[in-house]
Amino acid sequence: MNTLPSWLIYCRPGFERDCVEETQAKPVETAENSGFVVLQGKPRLSYRQLTFARQLLSLHAEVDELPERDRLTPLLKAIPTTPERFSMLCLEVPDTNEGKTLSGFTRRFQPLLEDQLRKDSRLLDDPSLPRLHIFFPDNQRALIASSAPHNSSGALNGIHRVSMAGDAPSRSYLKLAEAFEVFLDKKEQALWLKPGMTAIDLGAAPGGWTWQLVQRGLKVVAVDNGPLKGAAAGHPSIRHLREDGFRFRPQRPVDWLVCDMVEQPQRVAALMTEWFVRGLTQRAIFNLKLPMKKRVAALHEALDSIRTALNNKGIRYQLEAKQLYHDREEVTVYLARKR
């Protein structure tokens, strides 16, 4: 057993370097397409301020060469004495094809380890306690870590699972559903996604994001020169305007603006900024399509331009960005006006 310093971060495979770059921490293990990184230093990292991190964990120890017949004993010995108690046990694997082959083992092993931790009074039903994470990069190795309840994701593997509506026009429906889960808690969703509220979907076709909003009771103006498909076509709560999403402006302010147009991130950021400066919406969720190279720099440039413009106008706001499970070469941004 070797003690390891600092941080264990999960990410989308292929974005390990972006994780390192945005944290500015020292890389310890950053294998390409592994779906995780081990970093050293930076005593204060904020999960909500990290775009490419699915999960942020304090790393305590590593167990190598796990025996096939008795994994329980070495893992129990490796669990740190500080924190002393935990609220939950999470057995996790990388989001890779190799990692997924271990999911059957973690499901079988979870109750064995959980029962022993409860017998030892180390696992309690107290959500204020940190969570215990045991991460298996492969079947012979385990990384022992913990997460702070208010500085991490509460989802297993840092992935919020959402269900696909059978009549949704496209799989992009899942992306907006996940965004609501990531950026809004249940109370905020009930408060800000009420039936009768209004929304505009720029670049709406074929209608996945529009359908997600309609399922929550909102009335939607879908703006796209292309057609809406399936159940979204002709729905009474949807008004389809065949117009350019970059040129369209509403006659009166709306509660929500969503946008998933394929365009340079700086141009999308400028469009979102204009809507907020003019008071055309209270909240927005939009995607920034990132270049293959210098993704962190492109993201910072786009977000900084929004911050600068809103700060100059004295507008109070909340701005967060996350690469969601259903994102690919993009990140999803939440922007809300604060009173």
C-alpha positions as CSV (number, residue, x, y, z in Angstrom):
1,M,0.0,0.0,0.0
2,N,1.4,3.4,-1.1
3,T,0.1,6.7,0.3
4,L,-0.7,9.1,-2.5
5,P,-1.1,12.9,-2.3
6,S,-3.9,15.1,-3.1
7,W,-6.7,14.6,-5.7
8,L,-8.5,12.0,-7.8
9,I,-10.6,13.5,-10.6
10,Y,-12.9,11.6,-12.9
11,C,-13.5,13.0,-16.4
12,R,-14.6,12.2,-19.9
13,P,-12.0,9.9,-21.5
14,G,-9.8,12.1,-23.8
15,F,-10.0,15.2,-21.6
16,E,-7.4,14.3,-19.0
17,R,-5.0,17.1,-20.1
18,D,-7.9,19.6,-19.9
19,C,-8.5,18.5,-16.3
20,V,-4.9,19.1,-15.4
21,E,-4.7,22.5,-17.2
22,E,-7.8,24.0,-15.6
23,T,-6.7,22.9,-12.1
24,Q,-3.1,24.0,-12.6
25,A,-2.1,21.2,-10.2
26,K,0.9,18.9,-10.6
27,P,0.0,15.8,-12.7
28,V,0.9,12.5,-11.0
29,E,-1.0,10.1,-13.3
30,T,-2.7,11.3,-16.5
31,A,-2.9,8.4,-19.0
32,E,-4.7,9.5,-22.1
33,N,-8.3,8.1,-22.5
34,S,-8.2,6.7,-19.0
35,G,-11.1,8.7,-17.7
36,F,-9.3,9.9,-14.6
37,V,-6.3,11.9,-13.3
38,V,-4.3,11.9,-10.1
39,L,-3.0,15.4,-9.2
40,Q,-0.8,16.8,-6.4
41,G,-1.0,20.2,-4.7
42,K,-3.6,23.0,-4.9
43,P,-5.1,22.6,-1.4
44,R,-8.3,24.3,-2.3
45,L,-10.1,23.1,-5.5
46,S,-13.8,23.9,-6.0
47,Y,-15.8,21.2,-7.8
48,R,-18.4,23.7,-9.2
49,Q,-15.6,25.8,-10.7
50,L,-14.0,22.9,-12.6
51,T,-15.6,22.4,-16.0
52,F,-14.0,19.1,-17.0
53,A,-14.2,17.3,-13.7
54,R,-17.1,14.9,-13.2
55,Q,-16.0,14.1,-9.7
56,L,-13.5,15.7,-7.2
57,L,-12.1,13.4,-4.6
58,S,-9.4,13.7,-1.9
59,L,-7.1,10.8,-2.5
60,H,-5.8,8.9,0.5
61,A,-4.2,5.6,-0.5
62,E,-3.6,3.0,-3.3
63,V,-3.7,-0.7,-3.1
64,D,-1.8,-2.6,-5.8
65,E,-1.9,-6.3,-6.7
66,L,-5.3,-7.0,-5.2
67,P,-5.7,-10.8,-4.7
68,E,-8.6,-12.3,-6.5
69,R,-9.7,-14.5,-3.5
70,D,-9.6,-11.8,-0.8
71,R,-9.9,-8.2,-1.8
72,L,-11.8,-7.3,1.3
73,T,-8.9,-7.5,3.8
74,P,-6.4,-5.3,2.0
75,L,-9.0,-2.7,1.2
76,L,-10.3,-2.5,4.8
77,K,-6.7,-2.0,5.9
78,A,-6.2,0.8,3.4
79,I,-9.2,2.9,4.3
80,P,-7.8,5.9,6.2
81,T,-8.5,6.6,9.9
82,T,-9.2,10.2,8.9
83,P,-12.0,10.8,8.0
84,E,-13.1,8.3,10.7
85,R,-16.7,7.8,9.5
86,F,-18.6,8.1,6.2
87,S,-22.1,8.5,4.9
88,M,-21.9,6.3,1.9
89,L,-19.7,3.8,0.1
90,C,-19.2,4.3,-3.6
91,L,-17.4,1.6,-5.6
92,E,-16.5,3.1,-9.0
93,V,-14.8,2.3,-12.3
94,P,-13.5,4.4,-15.2
95,D,-16.0,5.4,-18.0
96,T,-14.2,3.2,-20.5
97,N,-14.9,-0.1,-22.2
98,E,-12.3,-1.7,-19.9
99,G,-13.8,-0.1,-16.8
100,K,-17.3,-1.2,-17.6
101,T,-16.2,-4.9,-17.5
102,L,-15.6,-4.3,-13.8
103,S,-19.1,-3.1,-13.0
104,G,-20.4,-6.6,-12.3
105,F,-17.6,-7.1,-9.7
106,T,-18.4,-3.8,-8.0
107,R,-22.1,-4.7,-7.7
108,R,-21.3,-8.0,-6.1
109,F,-18.6,-6.7,-3.8
110,Q,-20.4,-3.6,-2.6
111,P,-22.7,-5.3,0.0
112,L,-19.7,-7.3,1.4
113,L,-17.6,-4.2,2.1
114,E,-20.6,-2.1,3.1
115,D,-21.7,-4.7,5.8
116,Q,-18.2,-4.8,7.3
117,L,-17.9,-1.0,7.4
118,R,-21.3,-0.8,9.2
119,K,-20.2,-3.4,11.7
120,D,-17.1,-1.3,12.4
121,S,-19.3,1.8,12.9
122,R,-17.5,3.5,10.0
123,L,-20.6,3.8,7.8
124,L,-23.5,5.9,9.2
125,D,-26.7,7.2,7.8
126,D,-25.6,10.9,8.1
127,P,-25.5,12.9,4.9
128,S,-23.3,15.5,6.5
129,L,-20.4,13.1,6.6
130,P,-17.9,12.6,3.7
131,R,-18.5,9.8,1.2
132,L,-16.0,6.9,0.8
133,H,-14.9,6.1,-2.7
134,I,-13.0,3.1,-3.9
135,F,-12.0,3.5,-7.5
136,F,-10.8,0.5,-9.5
137,P,-8.7,1.5,-12.6
138,D,-8.4,-2.3,-13.2
139,N,-9.1,-5.5,-11.4
140,Q,-5.9,-5.5,-9.4
141,R,-5.7,-1.9,-8.3
142,A,-7.8,0.3,-6.1
143,L,-7.6,4.0,-5.2
144,I,-9.0,5.0,-1.8
145,A,-10.6,8.5,-1.7
146,S,-13.3,10.6,0.0
147,S,-15.6,13.4,-1.2
148,A,-16.9,16.4,0.7
149,P,-20.7,16.6,0.4
150,H,-20.7,20.2,-0.7
151,N,-17.6,20.0,-3.0
152,S,-18.3,17.0,-5.2
153,S,-20.9,15.3,-7.3
154,G,-23.5,13.2,-5.4
155,A,-23.9,10.8,-8.4
156,L,-22.1,7.5,-8.7
157,N,-19.0,8.0,-11.0
158,G,-20.0,11.6,-11.1
159,I,-22.6,10.8,-13.8
160,H,-26.2,11.9,-13.4
161,R,-28.3,9.2,-15.1
162,V,-31.5,10.5,-16.8
163,S,-34.1,8.6,-18.7
164,M,-35.1,9.1,-22.3
165,A,-38.7,9.9,-23.2
166,G,-39.9,7.4,-25.7
167,D,-41.4,10.2,-27.9
168,A,-38.5,12.6,-27.7
169,P,-37.4,13.8,-31.2
170,S,-33.7,13.3,-30.5
171,R,-31.2,12.1,-27.9
172,S,-30.3,15.7,-27.2
173,Y,-33.3,15.6,-24.9
174,L,-31.0,13.8,-22.4
175,K,-28.4,16.6,-22.5
176,L,-30.8,19.2,-21.2
177,A,-32.4,16.8,-18.7
178,E,-28.9,16.2,-17.3
179,A,-28.1,19.9,-17.3
180,F,-31.1,20.6,-15.1
181,E,-30.0,17.8,-12.7
182,V,-26.4,19.2,-12.5
183,F,-27.1,22.9,-12.2
184,L,-30.3,23.0,-10.3
185,D,-31.3,21.1,-7.1
186,K,-34.8,19.7,-6.7
187,K,-36.1,22.9,-5.0
188,E,-34.7,25.1,-7.7
189,Q,-36.2,22.9,-10.4
190,A,-39.6,23.2,-8.8
191,L,-39.3,26.9,-8.5
192,W,-37.8,27.8,-11.9
193,L,-39.3,25.1,-14.1
194,K,-43.0,25.7,-13.5
195,P,-45.9,24.9,-15.9
196,G,-46.8,28.0,-17.8
197,M,-43.3,29.5,-17.8
198,T,-41.9,30.6,-21.2
199,A,-38.8,29.5,-23.0
200,I,-37.0,30.1,-26.3
201,D,-34.9,27.3,-27.9
202,L,-32.4,28.7,-30.5
203,G,-31.3,26.1,-33.0
204,A,-34.2,23.9,-31.9
205,A,-34.4,21.3,-34.7
206,P,-35.2,18.5,-34.5
207,G,-36.6,19.4,-31.1
208,G,-34.9,17.4,-28.3
209,W,-34.3,20.4,-26.0
210,T,-37.7,21.9,-26.8
211,W,-39.4,18.6,-25.9
212,Q,-37.5,18.5,-22.6
213,L,-38.9,21.9,-21.7
214,V,-42.5,21.0,-22.8
215,Q,-42.4,17.9,-20.7
216,R,-41.8,20.2,-17.7
217,G,-44.9,22.3,-18.6
218,L,-43.2,25.3,-20.3
219,K,-44.4,27.0,-23.4
220,V,-41.7,27.1,-26.0
221,V,-40.8,29.2,-29.1
222,A,-38.6,26.9,-31.1
223,V,-36.4,28.9,-33.5
224,D,-34.7,27.0,-36.4
225,N,-34.9,27.0,-40.2
226,G,-35.0,23.3,-40.0
227,P,-38.1,21.2,-39.2
228,L,-39.1,19.8,-35.9
229,K,-39.7,16.1,-35.8
230,G,-42.0,13.6,-34.1
231,A,-44.1,14.7,-31.2
232,A,-42.6,18.2,-31.3
233,A,-44.1,19.0,-34.7
234,G,-47.4,20.7,-34.2
235,H,-47.5,20.4,-30.4
236,P,-49.9,23.0,-28.9
237,S,-47.2,24.2,-26.4
238,I,-44.6,24.8,-29.1
239,R,-44.5,27.6,-31.6
240,H,-42.0,26.9,-34.4
241,L,-40.4,29.9,-36.1
242,R,-38.3,29.2,-39.2
243,E,-35.7,31.9,-38.5
244,D,-32.0,32.3,-37.9
245,G,-31.3,31.8,-34.2
246,F,-28.6,34.4,-34.1
247,R,-30.9,37.1,-35.5
248,F,-34.1,36.3,-33.6
249,R,-35.1,38.5,-30.7
250,P,-38.4,38.1,-28.7
251,Q,-40.9,40.9,-28.4
252,R,-41.0,40.4,-24.6
253,P,-38.7,38.8,-22.0
254,V,-38.9,35.0,-21.3
255,D,-38.1,32.9,-18.3
256,W,-35.6,30.6,-20.1
257,L,-33.3,30.7,-23.1
258,V,-31.7,27.5,-24.3
259,C,-29.3,27.1,-27.2
260,D,-27.5,24.2,-28.8
261,M,-26.3,25.8,-32.1
262,V,-23.0,24.6,-33.7
263,E,-20.9,27.8,-33.9
264,Q,-17.7,29.2,-32.5
265,P,-17.8,29.5,-28.7
266,Q,-17.1,33.2,-28.7
267,R,-20.0,34.0,-31.0
268,V,-22.4,32.0,-28.9
269,A,-21.1,33.7,-25.8
270,A,-21.6,37.1,-27.4
271,L,-25.2,36.2,-28.3
272,M,-26.0,35.0,-24.7
273,T,-24.4,38.2,-23.3
274,E,-26.7,40.4,-25.5
275,W,-29.8,38.6,-24.3
276,F,-28.8,39.1,-20.7
277,V,-27.7,42.7,-21.1
278,R,-31.0,43.5,-22.8
279,G,-33.0,41.7,-20.1
280,L,-34.5,39.3,-22.6
281,T,-34.3,36.2,-20.3
282,Q,-33.8,35.4,-16.7
283,R,-31.9,32.1,-17.2
284,A,-30.1,30.3,-19.9
285,I,-28.5,26.9,-20.6
286,F,-26.3,26.8,-23.7
287,N,-23.5,24.7,-25.3
288,L,-20.1,25.9,-26.3
289,K,-18.5,23.8,-29.0
290,L,-14.8,23.7,-28.2
291,P,-11.9,23.4,-30.7
292,M,-9.8,20.2,-30.8
293,K,-6.8,22.1,-29.5
294,K,-6.6,24.7,-26.7
295,R,-10.0,23.8,-25.4
296,V,-9.4,25.4,-21.9
297,A,-8.2,28.6,-23.4
298,A,-11.2,28.8,-25.8
299,L,-13.6,28.1,-22.9
300,H,-12.0,30.8,-20.6
301,E,-12.1,33.3,-23.4
302,A,-15.8,32.8,-23.9
303,L,-16.7,32.8,-20.3
304,D,-14.5,35.8,-19.4
305,S,-16.2,37.8,-22.2
306,I,-19.6,37.1,-20.6
307,R,-18.3,38.0,-17.1
308,T,-16.7,41.2,-18.3
309,A,-19.8,42.4,-20.1
310,L,-22.2,41.6,-17.3
311,N,-19.8,43.1,-14.6
312,N,-19.5,46.3,-16.6
313,K,-23.3,46.6,-16.7
314,G,-23.6,45.9,-12.9
315,I,-25.6,42.8,-13.5
316,R,-25.5,40.2,-10.7
317,Y,-25.4,36.7,-12.1
318,Q,-24.5,33.0,-11.6
319,L,-22.3,31.4,-14.2
320,E,-21.3,27.7,-14.2
321,A,-19.9,25.4,-16.9
322,K,-19.7,21.6,-16.9
323,Q,-18.8,19.0,-19.5
324,L,-21.8,16.7,-19.0
325,Y,-21.9,13.0,-19.6
326,H,-24.0,13.6,-22.7
327,D,-21.6,16.2,-24.1
328,R,-18.9,15.4,-26.6
329,E,-16.5,18.1,-27.8
330,E,-18.5,20.8,-26.0
331,V,-19.4,22.0,-22.5
332,T,-22.8,23.1,-21.2
333,V,-23.1,26.5,-19.5
334,Y,-25.7,27.7,-17.0
335,L,-26.2,31.5,-16.7
336,A,-28.8,33.0,-14.4
337,R,-29.6,36.6,-13.4
338,K,-29.5,37.1,-9.6
339,R,-31.6,39.5,-7.7
